Amino acid sequence: MNRYPWWKYLIIAVALLIGLIYSLPNVFGEAPAVQLSSGKATLKLDQSAVERVRTVLKEAGLDADFVELDGTSVRARFKDTDSQLKARDALNRAFNPDAQDPSYIVALNLVSRSPQWLRSLHAQPMYLGLDLRGGVHFLMQVDMKAALTQKLDGLSTDMRTLLRDKDIRHSGIRREASALIVRFRDDASREAARGVLQSSLADVVWVDGTDTGGSGDRTLVGTLKPTSERAIQEQALKQNITTLHNRINELGVAEPVIQQQGIDRVVVQLPGVQDTAKAKDIIGRTATLEVRMVNDSVEAQAAQAGGPVPFGYERYMERGGLPIIVKREVVLTGDNLTDAQPGFDENQEAAVHLTLDARGARIFKDVTRENIGKRMAIILFEKGKGEVVTAPVIRGEIGGGRVQISGRMSTEEAADTALLLRAGSLAAPMEIIEERTVGPSLGADNIAQGFNSLIYGFAAIAVFMILYYMLFGVFSTVALTVNLLLLVAVLSMLQATLTLPGIAAIALTLGMAIDANVLINERVREELRNGSAPQSAIHAGYENAWATILDSNVTTLIAGLALLAFGSGPVRGFAVVHCLGILTSMFSAVFFSRGLVNLWYGRQKKLKSVSIGQVWKPQE
């Protein structure tokens, strides 16, 4: 009656083993480390960087626990913070000889102290949130006016193309504040243009205007519709958030939080990064992409040699360190790019295949048709500085929105370039309006207080259960311990981020888990009061309590899923731990605790009594 088959005990043993292994890394804590990341999108760290870091640390007389390549960054772990700070200074001197133009980011970080055998099993500790680990918090504001201005500038280019294709003459197109103004010599041209612009540019409202310059020209004044303005601003905010994710994720920052706040603000939290200046460098990596035409004239060649740059042109550097002269006028930006993939050209050389949107495809077709034999530069801007990624020669008109960049690049460079171009550019400028640093000491205090509350609460529950339910209280306490072990293991396996609300959810889970055991114990007592034999009372107690436990946990799980679906930030973190805790508590409070009871009492055929505390029987 009260016996488990061997396979159920095997499930319990496997669950305990997995729970122990994957919760163990959280016991070792974190050690100070130095993280070396690429400070420029065109630089990439590989295994050779690991060897160079080891050499620099050895020359500085520093002994690292390990140095390894972790994704796109190199991390070195140390025993104390003094070695960490010395290592940061040594790596800065070695990798950034020019402090004004650093090529690499050397940041302080924290990594797990777990031994190698645990790391080989991919057993990692839970990520700790900003309130527990320390780090930096930024509140950034998106310049929505600049987003609208960029949209209007793009529309003005589209208008010139549309009117030229329809052979409609105009006297000029200009932008004034938030309006586009087109001048015409006569009413007929204005009416013809109105029909073309209204049918092609649905986001703009066109009205007649008068030229204030005294020339007597007719004008059309176009303004964005309110719905279009809102859509442009929302899209700009979403694109900026996506771009921030792409850039920060490349640096290997553990569990960054990047989310919208209000209609024009973005919250960025970087746990584990203690240096605010370095965090700003990470945020500043958001790059913009521009396509411009190259000037290969005699004047440009003289400017490349150090002479004056011709008017209307700028000097930039190519990847190889050679200067190149390009026009100030921008042909295309990263906003017109929809995809970039590495591949090969017709000569089986490495290439990057680009896909442009409709507007970009139209502009690119016109530009390539008019500039055959000339070079076109693709420039990546980071932190206000531009670098020419590639400058291919235009061999012929390119239509259809598909562009190929090839020549003088390896397969790795092609893959890197495609990644950079896919990462996108900021749709609108952003500025930091609030910054806050949470020190690791404050995080440690929060952890200590949170875990002290868990320990004291757990101890109080255990004492009460053992005193009130005797041996069954011991079974309940062991089941509660297993529940906590499995919950921590699942959170670690999922690499969830633990915050103060998460610790509160764990405390709530302990209370709910023990509630299930209270129901079971009271059901067993009730059966004993009714005169049932001990074995029958145990069996009936678990069977009768199961329906009640299931109902209460399902209703609570529904509430937790609602928090998970509609909540954000700390609320969502609470909901994740809460929902997982419900699932682990049902396993431990019912399946595991009954396994213990069956193991202790199940093989006693003539069981006379059970240790479950005082059973008050009604007087006859």
N, C-alpha and C positions, 0 to 999 in steps of 0.2 A: 504493500500500500504506500509506504513512505520510503521508496527506494528509487534512486536515479539510475538509469542505464549508464554504462561506462562512457558512452559518447557525450553525454551531458557533462560529466566531470571533465572530459577532455576539452570541451568548449570553455568551461570555467578556467581550466589551467592555461589554455592558450590565451584567453582574454587577460588573465593576470600577468602572464609573461610579457605580452605586448604592452600592456599598461605600464609595467615596471620599466621596460626598456625605453619607451618613448616619453615617459614622464621624468626619467632620471636626469636628462640634460638640464632641467630647471633647477636641480639641486646645486650644480656646480657654479652657477652665477655667471657673471660676465667679467672680462678682463679688458684693460685699456689697450687700444690698438691704434695704428695709424693707417689711414686709407689713402692710397695714391690713385687718382683718377685723371682721365684726360681732360684738360682744360680747354681744348679746341676740338671741334667736331671732326676735323680732318686728321686728328691723331688717334691712334689705337694702341692699347696695351696688349701685349702678348706674353708668352713665356720668357722672352728675352728681358722684359721689364722686371720679372721676378728675380732673375739672376743679377740684374743690375742693382736692385734694391738690396739683395743679400750682400753684394760687394760693398755698397755704401755703408750699410750697418756694420759690417765687419771692420771696415777702415775707421769707423767712428768708435769702435770698441763696445758696441752694443750687441747684446745677445737676445734675439727674438725667439719666442716659443715656436713659432712657425711663420713662414712667409708663403702665401699662396695666391694664385689668380682666382678671384671670385667674380665670375661674370665678366664685366668690363672694367674691373678695378683690381688693384693688388692690395692685400691686407697683411699687415705684420702685427702679431700679438706679443705683448710684453707683460712682465710680472708686476710692474708698478708704473705709476704715472710719471715719475722722474725719467725713466727710460723712454716712455712714450713721448714726452716733450723734447728730449734730446734727439730722438729719432726724427720727429717732425722737422726740427731745425736742420738736421743733416740732410734729409731728403729734399728739403726746400732748396738748400744750397746746391745740391747735385743736379736736380731736375729743372730748377728755375734760376739759371744764372742771371737772367735779366728780370729783376723784380718788378719792373714796370710793365713787362709783357710776359706774364707767366704762361707756360705751355701746359702745366699740369696743376692739379688741385691736390694739395696735401692737407688732409683734414683729420682731426681727432675723432675716434669712434670707439665703439664697444663691441666686442665679439664674445662668443660663448667660450667658457673654460672647459668644455666637454672633451674627454679624451678621444684619441684618434679612432678607437674601435666603435665608439658611438657615432661619430661623424661619418664613418664608413657605412653605417646602417641608415644614414640620412636621418638620424635622430637629432632634431634641433629643438632648442627651447622655444617657448612662446615668445613672440615679439611683445615688447613692452611699449605701451603708449607714451605719449609725451609727458603725461602727469606722473608716470612711474619711472621712466628712464632718463628724463631730461632731454633737452634738445632746443630747437628754435621754432618759433611760431611767427608767421608773417600774415598780415592782412593786406591784400593788394587790391588796388582800384584800377579798373579798366577805363581808359579814356574813350567813352562812347562817342564823343564828338569827332574824334580822330577816325573811328570806324566809319561814321557816316561820310566824313570827308574823303576817305579812301574809296568808298563806294561811288561817290559823285565823280571823283577823278577817273575812275574806271568807266563810268557811264559816258563821260565826255569823250573818251577815246572811242567807245562804241558808236557814239553819235557821228563822229567824223567819218568813221568807216561806212556807216549806213547811208549818210547823205552822199558820200563819194560814189558808192555803188549805185545809187539811184540817180546820179548825175544832177543833184540839186545843189545849186550854188548858194553859199552863205558868206557873210562878211566876218565871221569869227565866232568862236565858242569860248566862253569863259565861265569860271565859277566865282560867285560872290556869296560869301557866307554859306548858307545852306541851299542855295539855288543855282541852277544852270541857266545861262542866258545865251541864246543864239540870235545873231543879228542877220537880217536880210535886207536886200535892196528894194524889194517890191512885195506886194501882198500875195501875188501868185506863188512866189517861191516859199513864202511863209506857210501858205495853206497846204502846198504840196509836202513840205517838211512835216507839218503837223500830222498829216495822215500817216506818214512813214513812222514817225517817232511814237505816236500813240499806239500803233499796232505792234511795234517791236519792243518798246520799253514800257511794259505794263505797270512797273513800280512807280512811274513818274506821272504827275498831273501837270498838264500844259495849259498855260493861259497867255493871252496877249499882253504885251508890255510896250513901253515906249523907251527909246534910247535917250538917256540923260546927257549924252555927250553933245547934243545939238546937231548931229549929222542928219537927222530925219529918218534914220533906218527903222524898219519894223523889227520887232523882237518877239521871241517866244521865251517865256520864263517857265522852267520846269522845277518842281519841288517833289520830294519823295512823299508818298502817301503815309499817313500815320501807322497803318498796319505794316507797311514795308519797313519803316524806320525801326519799329519794335522787332521785326523779324531779323533785320540786319544786326541789331544790338545783341539779340539773343544768340545768333549764330557766332558773332564775334567772341562772346563770352565762352561758349562751348568750345570753339576752336582753340582759344587760349588755354583752357583747362586741359584739352587733349595734348597740346604742344608741351605744356608743363609736365604732364605725365610722361610723355615720350622722353624728354630730356632727363628728368630726375631718375626715371627707372634705369636709364643707361648707366647712371653713376652708382647703382647698387645701394642706394639709401634704403634701409630696412623699413618697409611699410610706411611710406609717406602718405600723409592725408592731404588731398587736394580736392576741395569741394566749393561749390558756389555758396555765397552768402548775400542775400538780397538780389537786386537786379544788376549790379555793376561791380561786385566785389568777389574776390576769391581768397579763401583761407588755405594757407600752405603750412603744414606741420612736418618737420623733419626730425623724428626721434633719434637720439644718439649723437647728433651733430651739436657739439658744444660751442664751436667757433662761429659767431654770427657773421664775421666777414667772409669766411669760407662758404657759409650757407648762402650768402648773397651772390657769391660767385656761381654757385650751383643754379640758383634762380636765374642769374644773368646769362646762362647758356642758351636761352631761347633764341634761336637764330631766324634770320629772314633771308629769303632767297630772291635774287634779282638776275634778270637776263639783259645784257647790254651789248651793243655793237663795239667791236675793237677797231682802233685807229692804227693802221700800219703804215701811215705816210712818213715822209722824211722828217717832218716836224716831230711826229710821235717817236721815231727812232732816236732823235736827238734828246727828247724828254726821257726816254728809257735810259740813256747814258748819263742822266743827271741834269739835263737842261730844263728850261721852264716848260710847264705843261700848257699846251694850247688852250685857248679859251673854250669853255663848253665841254672839257674833258677832265678825267681824273686818273691818277696813277694808283694801281694796285699791284700786289705781288702774286705770282703764280705759286703753285705747290713747290716747284723746284727752286724758288727763291728769286726768279727773274721778274723784273718789272714789266707791266703791261699797261697800255694807255687805252681807256674805254670812254665812251660817251657818258655824259651825265644823264641823258634821257633813258628811262627804264622801258624796255620792250615788254617784259612779262615779270610777274612776281610769283612767289610760291603759292599764292591763292589760286592761280590758274592750273595748278598741278593736281591731278587726281590719283596718280599712282606712279611708282618708280620701281623697276625690277632689274636685277643684274642679268646679263646674258652675253651673247656673242654676236658679232657682226658678220657680214658675208665673207670676211677673210678669216673667220674663226679667231678673232681677237676679242679681248674682253670689252664689253660695252654696257651701257645703262640704257634701258628702254623706258621712255617717259610717255605718260598718257595725259593729255591736256583736256580741260573742259571745253565746251563749245566756243566760248569767247576766246580762250587762249589759242584754240586751234585756228580760228579765223585770223587772229593777229599774227600768229606764227607763219601761216601760209603767205600772208601779204609781205611780211618782213623777209622771209627766205626767198621769195620770188624777186624782190627788189635788191637783194644783196648777195647774189650768187658770186662765189669766189672770195667773199670776205669772211672774216672770223667773227664768231659770236661768243661772248664770255658769259659763263655762269658763275656768279659771285655769291658767296655765302658770308653774311654779316653776323658777327658775334661780338657782343659787348662794344658795339660801335665801330668795330674794325672789320674791313672786308678782305676776303681772300678768294682768289680765282680758283675754283675747283677744276675747271677745264675750259678751253677756248678752241672748239673745233672749227674747221673751215666748212662753210655752207657750199655743198656740191650741187644743189638743185632745189627747186621748190618742194616744200614738205607740207603736205596736206593730210587731212584725216585725223588730226589730233594725236598722231603717234610720232614721237621724236626719238632718235637714237644718238647717244653720245659715245664716241669711241676714240681710240688713239692714245698712246702713251699711258696706259694704265694696266695694272695687273688685275687678275680676277678678284683678289681681296680688295683692291682699291675700288673696283666696280661695285662690289657688294657694299662697301662702306659708303660710297657716294649715293647709292640707291637708298640706303638706310637714312642718310641725312636728308635727302630730298623728300622721302616719305614722312619724316618727322614733322614737316610743315613749318610754317612761320606764324608769328603772332598776327592775328587779324587786327589788333589794335594795341597801342602802347599800354604798358602797365607800370604803376609806381607803387612802392611800398609805403603805406600810410601808417602802419603800426608794426612794430617788431617787439618780440618778447622772448627772453631766454629763460628756460626752466633748468636750473642747475641740477647736476646728478645727485647732490646731497639732498635737495628737496624731494627728488624722485625716490631716493633711498628711504627717506622718512615716511613718505606715503606708502611705500611697500611694507615697511616695518609695522606701521599702524594698521594697515589693511590685513596683513597676515596675523598680527596679534589678535585682531578681532575674530578672525576665523579660528585660531587656535583656542582662544578662551570660549568661544561659542561651541566648538566641537567638544571641548573638555566638559563643559556644563551638560551638554546633551548626553555624553557618554556616562557621566556619573549618575545622572537621573535614570537613564535606561537600565543601568546595571543594578542600581538599588531597587528600582520598582519592578523590573521584570527578571531579575536574577540571571540565569544562564541564557534565557532568550534575549535579555538585554545585551549580553556579551555578543551573541550572534548578530543582533541589530547594529551594534557598534562596529563590528568587523565589516558588515555589509556597507555601512556608511563610509568606512575607510576605503573600501574597494571602489565605491561610487566616486569619491574624491580622486582616487588614483586614475580611474578610467576617464574622468572628465578632463583632468590635466593632460593625460596622454592624447586624447582626441583633439584638444585645443592645440597641442604641440604639433601633432601630425598635420593638422590643417594650417599650421603657421598663422593662427589667429593672433590678433593684437589684444593684449590684456590691458585694461585701464581700470581706474578706480570703480566705475560702474560695473565692470566685469567682476571685480572682487565682491561687490555687493550681490551680484547675481549668484556667485558661488555660495555665499552665505545663505541666500534664499533657497538654493538647491538643497543644501544640507537640511534645512528645516522641512522642506517638502519630502525629501527622501526618508527622513526618520518618521514622518507622518504615516507613510505607507506601512512601516514596520509596526507602528503603534496600532494601526487598524488590524493587522494580522494577529498581533499578540492578544488584542482584546477579543477577536473572534475565537481564538483558541480557548481563552478563558471562558467565554460564553458557552462553548461546547462542553467544557469541563463542568461548569455550573449546572448544565442540563443533564449531567450524568453520563456523558459519552466516555468511552474508554480513551486513554491517552493517545494511542495511535490514531483512532478515529477523529479525536478532537483536533490533532495536528492537521490531518488531511482536510477535514471540513473547514478549519480556520483559514487555510491558504486558499481553498477553492471559493469560499464565500466572500473573502476579502478582495479577490482578484477583480471582480466586476466593479466594485466601488473604486478601487485604486485606478483602474483603467479609465473610468468616467472622469474622475477628478483630474487625472493627468492630461487627458485629451482636451478637456475644456481649458486648462491652463496653457497647453501647447498652442491652442488656437489664439489665445491672447498674445502669446509670445511671437507667433508668426505674424500677427497684425503689427506688433511693434517692429518686427524685422522688415516688413514690407513698406510701412509708411514712416518709420522713424529714420533718423540720420544722426551721425556723430555718436555721442555717448549713449543715446537711446538705442541705437542699432547695436553697439558693442554689448550693452546689457542684454539685448534680445538674443544675440548669438549664444552667449554663455548660458542663458536661461533655457533656451530650447534644447541645447545639447545636454544640459544637466537633467532635464526631464527624461530624456531617452536613457541616459546612463543610470538614473535612479530606478527606473522600471526594471532594468536588468539586475541591478545589485539588490534592491529591496525585495524582489520576488524570486527571481531565478537563482541568484547566488545564495541568499539567506536560506532558502528552502534546501539548497544543496548542503549547506552546513548542518541544518536540522536533521536532514535525512542521513547524513554521514554519522551524526552523533546518536540519534535515537532509532533510525530506520531498521537496524539489524537486531534490535532487542525485541524478541517475539513476545515475551511476557512483561511488557513495560507496565510498571505499577503507577508511576507518577512522573511528572515533568517539572523542571525547575523554571517556573514562569511567574514567581511571586505569589502573593496571597490571593487565593481564589475564594471570593465570598459567595458561599452557597446560600440559597434562600432557606429560612427556617421552616420546618414542617409543622 
